[in-house]
Amino acid sequence: MSEQAKPNGFDIYEVFSQRTPTSSFVHQFSLLAPNHEVAMSMARENFLRRDSVVNIWVVKRDDIYVCPPEEREFLERLDNKAYRETKGYGDLQSKWRAHRERYEAEHSNNQ
């Protein structure tokens, strides 16, 4: 957005925080500010009096690239790697029971 197109000369900034050095950043809120310095100051004032954090990010919303709907198909998995997921192990007990019953039925018929 150009300087002339900004309403009242303010931009929207998104504020993210990190609680511990190993935790992920989490979106907290949006704010209006004329520049990065004021946005950072406002984020500190509004956020840091509530929670303790180790880091914050203040990012102009216009600088965040959002994947448009027509490009979202490219976010799908390129290959089938379902074997890496553990969902197939959820009902192992019933699978073993079915195999054991089939095995016992086959062997009892042979005797």
ROSEFI-318236 format. One line per 3 residues: number of its first residue (from 1); their letters; for each residue x, y, z of N, C-alpha, C, O. Coordinates in pm, whole numbers, plus 32768, in hexadecimal, padded with zeros to 4 digits. Layout:
residues N
NUM	a	X Y Z X Y Z X Y Z X Y Z; ... $
end
This chain:
residues 111
1	mse	8055 7F8C 8000 8000 8000 8000 805A 807B 8000 80B8 8081 804E; 8040 80DD 7FAC 8094 8153 7FA3 807B 81B1 8018 8015 81A7 805C; 80D8 820D 802E 80CC 826D 809B 804B 82BC 808F 800A 82D7 80F4 $
4	qak	8023 82E4 8014 7FAC 8335 8002 7F2D 82E3 801A 7EC7 831A 8043; 7F33 8260 8001 7EBB 820D 800E 7EA1 81E2 809E 7E34 81B2 80BD; 7F04 81F1 80F8 7EF2 81C7 8183 7E8E 8223 81C9 7E9A 829D 81BF $
7	png	7E2C 81EA 820E 7DCE 823F 8256 7E13 8284 82CC 7E4C 8241 8322; 7E0E 8307 82CE 7E4A 8356 833B 7EDE 833B 834E 7F14 835C 83B7; 7F22 8302 82EB 7FB1 82E9 82F6 7FD6 8275 8351 804B 8267 8375 $
10	fdi	7F77 8221 8377 7F90 81B1 83D1 7F8E 812E 8384 7F46 811F 8320; 7FDD 80CE 83B3 7FDD 8046 837D 7FAD 7FE6 83E9 7FB0 8005 8460; 7F80 7F71 83BC 7F5A 7F07 841A 7FD5 7EB0 8431 8015 7E85 83D2 $
13	yev	7FF4 7E97 84B0 8064 7E41 84D7 802D 7DCA 8523 7FCD 7DD5 856F; 806C 7D56 850E 8048 7CDC 8555 80B3 7CC1 85BE 812A 7CCF 85A3; 8088 7C9A 8635 80E5 7C83 86A4 80E5 7BEF 86C7 807C 7BB2 86DD $
16	fsq	815D 7BB6 86CC 8171 7B2A 86F0 81CB 7B25 876A 8223 7B7A 877A; 81B7 7AC1 87C1 820C 7AB5 8837 8241 7A27 8846 8207 79C8 8812; 82AF 7A1C 888F 82EE 799C 88AC 8300 7995 8943 8347 79E8 897C $
19	rtp	82C2 7934 8985 82C8 792B 8A18 834E 78F9 8A4C 8380 792B 8AB1; 8389 7896 8A08 840A 785E 8A33 8465 7859 89B9 8436 7862 8948; 84E8 784B 89CF 8543 7846 895C 8528 77D2 88FB 854E 77D9 8887 $
22	tss	84E8 7769 8929 84CF 76F5 88D4 8440 76ED 88A0 8421 7696 884E; 83E8 7746 88CD 835D 7740 88A1 834A 7788 881B 839E 77D7 87F2; 82DB 776C 87DB 82BA 77AB 875C 8281 7836 8775 8252 7856 87E3 $
25	fvh	8287 7889 870D 8248 790C 8715 81B2 78FC 8701 8186 78AA 86B1; 8163 794B 874C 80D2 7945 8747 809D 79D0 872A 80CA 7A32 8765; 803D 79D9 86CE 8001 7A5B 86B0 7FB1 7A8B 8728 7F64 7A3E 8762 $
28	qfs	7FC2 7B0A 874D 7F7D 7B41 87C1 7F0F 7BA3 879B 7E9C 7B93 87C5; 7F31 7C08 874B 7ECF 7C6D 8727 7F03 7CC1 86B4 7F77 7CB5 868C; 7EAC 7D18 8680 7ED0 7D77 8618 7EC8 7E03 8653 7E7F 7E1B 86B4 $
31	lla	7F14 7E60 8619 7F0E 7EEB 8647 7F27 7F49 85D2 7F60 7F21 856D; 7EFD 7FC6 85E1 7F14 802F 857E 7F84 8088 85AF 7F83 80B4 8622; 7FE5 80A4 8558 8055 80FB 857D 808B 8140 8500 807A 810D 8491 $
34	pnh	80CB 81B4 8511 8101 81FC 849E 8184 81C2 8469 81A7 81D8 83F5; 81CE 8177 84BE 824E 813C 8493 8274 80C9 84EF 8231 80AF 8553; 82E2 8084 84CB 830C 800E 8518 8331 8031 85A8 8310 7FE6 8604 $
37	eva	8374 80A0 85BD 83A0 80C3 8644 832A 80D8 86A2 8329 80A6 8712; 82C6 8122 8673 824F 813A 86C6 8204 80B6 86DA 81D1 809C 8747; 81FC 8063 8672 81B9 7FE2 867E 81FD 7F8A 86E7 81B9 7F4A 8737 $
40	msm	8281 7F86 86E7 82CB 7F37 874A 82B2 7F6D 87D7 829E 7F20 8834; 82B4 7FF0 87E6 829B 802D 8868 820E 800D 889A 81FB 7FEB 890F; 81AD 8017 8840 8122 7FF8 8866 8114 7F64 888A 80CD 7F42 88E9 $
43	are	8155 7F0E 8840 814E 7E7E 885C 8188 7E61 88E6 814E 7E14 8934; 81FA 7E9E 8905 8237 7E8A 898A 81D9 7EBB 89F8 81C2 7E75 8A5A; 81A4 7F32 89E5 814C 7F6C 8A4B 80CF 7F18 8A61 80A7 7F00 8AD3 $
46	nfl	8091 7EED 89F4 8013 7EA4 89FF 8024 7E13 8A27 7FCF 7DDC 8A6E; 808F 7DD5 89FB 809C 7D45 8A11 80EF 7D22 8A8B 80C9 7CCA 8AD9; 815E 7D65 8A9D 81BC 7D3B 8B05 8189 7D56 8B92 81BF 7D1E 8BF2 $
49	rrd	8125 7DA8 8BA1 80F0 7DBA 8C28 8093 7D47 8C4F 806F 7D39 8CC5; 806B 7CF5 8BEE 8014 7C82 8C0A 8062 7C02 8C20 804C 7BBC 8C83; 80BD 7BE3 8BC5 8104 7B63 8BC7 819A 7B7B 8BBB 81C6 7BDE 8B81 $
52	svv	81E7 7B1F 8BF3 8277 7B27 8BDF 829B 7AD2 8B65 826B 7A61 8B57; 82EF 7B08 8B0F 8318 7AC3 8A95 83AD 7AD7 8A83 83E8 7B31 8AC0; 83EB 7A84 8A2E 847A 7A94 8A13 8493 7AE0 8992 8501 7B12 897B $
55	niw	842A 7AEA 893B 843D 7B2E 88BC 83B5 7B55 8883 8352 7B11 889C; 83B1 7BC1 8837 8339 7BE5 87EC 8360 7C0C 875E 83CD 7C41 8746; 8306 7BF2 8702 8315 7C1E 8678 82A4 7C81 865D 8232 7C69 8682 $
58	vvk	82C5 7CEF 861D 8261 7D50 85F1 8276 7D5F 855B 82DD 7D91 852E; 8212 7D33 850E 8220 7D2A 847D 81AF 7D78 843A 813B 7D6B 845F; 81D3 7DCA 83D7 816E 7E11 838A 811C 7DAA 833C 8155 7D54 82F8 $
61	rdd	8099 7DB2 8347 8042 7D50 8306 805B 7D49 8270 8053 7CDD 8235; 8078 7DBA 8231 8092 7DBC 81A1 810F 7D6C 817B 811E 7D42 8108; 816A 7D55 81DC 81E5 7D0B 81C1 81D4 7C74 81D2 8231 7C28 81B8 $
64	iyv	815F 7C49 81FD 8144 7BBA 820D 8109 7B86 818C 80A2 7BB8 815D; 8148 7B22 8151 8115 7AE8 80D5 80AF 7A7E 80F8 80CC 7A20 8141; 8039 7A8E 80C2 7FCD 7A2D 80D6 7FBB 79E2 8053 7FAE 7A1E 7FE8 $
67	cpp	7FBA 7960 805D 7FAA 790C 7FE6 7F1B 791C 7FB1 7EBC 78FD 7FF8; 7F0C 794C 7F34 7E85 795B 7EFD 7E44 78D4 7EE4 7E89 786F 7ED4; 7DBE 78D1 7EE2 7D77 7851 7ED2 7DA2 7801 7E58 7DA8 7786 7E5E $
70	eer	7DC0 7843 7DEA 7DE6 77F9 7D72 7E6F 77B7 7D7E 7E8F 775F 7D2E; 7EC1 77DE 7DDF 7F43 77A1 7DF3 7F43 7737 7E61 7FA7 76F3 7E75; 7ED6 7729 7EA9 7ED3 76CE 7F1D 7EDE 763C 7EF7 7F05 75E9 7F49 $
73	efl	7EBC 761B 7E79 7ECB 7590 7E4E 7F5E 7565 7E52 7F7A 74EE 7E5D; 7FBB 75C4 7E48 8049 75A4 7E4B 8079 7584 7ED9 80EB 7558 7EEA; 8024 7599 7F3D 8048 757A 7FC7 802E 74E8 7FEA 8059 74B8 8053 $
76	erl	7FE8 74A1 7F92 7FCA 7414 7FAC 8049 73C1 7FA1 80AA 73E9 7F61; 8047 734E 7FE0 80BB 72F5 7FDB 80D7 72CA 7F4D 807C 72AD 7EFF; 8156 72C7 7F2C 817E 72A4 7EA5 8182 720D 7E8F 8175 71DF 7E1E $
79	dnk	8193 71C2 7EF9 8197 7131 7EEA 814F 70F1 7F61 8133 7133 7FC5; 8132 7073 7F53 80EC 702D 7FBD 8150 6FF9 8023 8198 6F98 8008; 8154 7037 8095 81AE 700A 80FF 815C 6FE5 817B 8186 6FFC 81EC $
82	ayr	80E8 6FAB 8163 8091 6F83 81D1 80D6 6F1D 822B 80B3 6F0F 82A0; 8137 6ED4 81F4 817D 6E70 8244 81CA 6EB2 82B7 81F0 6E6E 8316; 81E2 6F34 82AF 8229 6F7A 831B 81CC 6FA1 838D 81F9 6FC5 83FA $
85	etk	814A 6F9A 8374 80E9 6FC0 83DA 80C6 6F46 842F 80CC 6ED5 8400; 80A2 6F5F 84AB 8087 6EF0 8508 7FF5 6EC8 850D 7FCF 6E75 8560; 7FA1 6F01 84B8 7F12 6EE4 84C1 7EF2 6E52 84A8 7E8A 6E22 84D6 $
88	gyg	7F46 6E09 8462 7F2D 6D7C 8447 7F42 6D23 84C0 7F1D 6CAD 84BC; 7F7C 6D56 852B 7F98 6D06 85A1 7F2D 6D11 860C 7F38 6CD3 8676; 7EC6 6D5F 85F4 7E60 6D79 8658 7E12 6CFE 8683 7DF1 6CF1 86F9 $
91	dlq	7DF6 6CA4 8627 7DA6 6C2E 864A 7DF5 6BAD 8637 7DC0 6B4B 8604; 7E72 6BAE 865F 7EC8 6B39 8650 7E94 6AC0 869B 7E9C 6A4F 8669; 7E5E 6AD7 8711 7E2D 6A67 8761 7DBF 6A1A 8719 7DBF 699F 8719 $
94	skw	7D62 6A61 86DB 7CF6 6A1C 8694 7D2A 69D7 8617 7CF7 696D 85F1; 7D8F 6A0F 85D5 7DCA 69CE 8560 7E0F 694C 8587 7E01 68E7 8543; 7E5C 694E 85F5 7E9E 68D4 8624 7E37 686A 864B 7E49 67F4 8630 $
97	rah	7DCC 6898 868C 7D64 6839 86B5 7D25 67F7 863A 7D0E 677E 863A; 7D09 6844 85D2 7CCE 680C 8558 7D2D 67A8 8516 7D01 673F 84E9; 7DAD 67C8 8511 7E0F 676C 84D6 7E1A 66EB 8529 7E23 667E 84F1 $
100	rer	7E1B 66FA 85AD 7E25 6684 8604 7DAA 662B 85F4 7DB7 65B1 85EE; 7D34 6667 85EE 7CB9 6619 85DE 7CB8 65D1 8558 7C91 655D 854F; 7CE4 6617 84EF 7CEA 65D7 846C 7D4E 6564 846D 7D33 64F9 8437 $
103	yea	7DC2 6579 84AA 7E2A 6513 84B4 7DF5 649A 8501 7E06 6427 84D6; 7DB3 64B4 8573 7D7F 6446 85C4 7D10 63FB 857A 7D06 6381 8583; 7CBD 6445 852F 7C51 6404 84E5 7C8B 63AC 8476 7C5A 633E 8460 $
106	ehs	7CF2 63DA 8431 7D31 638C 83C6 7D74 630F 83FE 7D6C 62A4 83C2; 7DB4 631C 8471 7DFC 62AA 84AA 7D9F 6247 84F0 7DBD 61D0 84F7; 7D2F 6276 8523 7CD3 6219 8561 7C88 61C7 84F6 7C60 6156 8510 $
109	nnq	7C76 6200 847F 7C36 61B8 840F 7C94 614F 83D5 7C65 60E8 83A3; 7D17 6166 83DA 7D79 6109 83A5 7D90 6092 8400 7DC7 602D 83D3; 7D69 609A 847A 7D85 602B 84D7 7D19 5FC7 84DD 7D24 5F65 8527 $
end
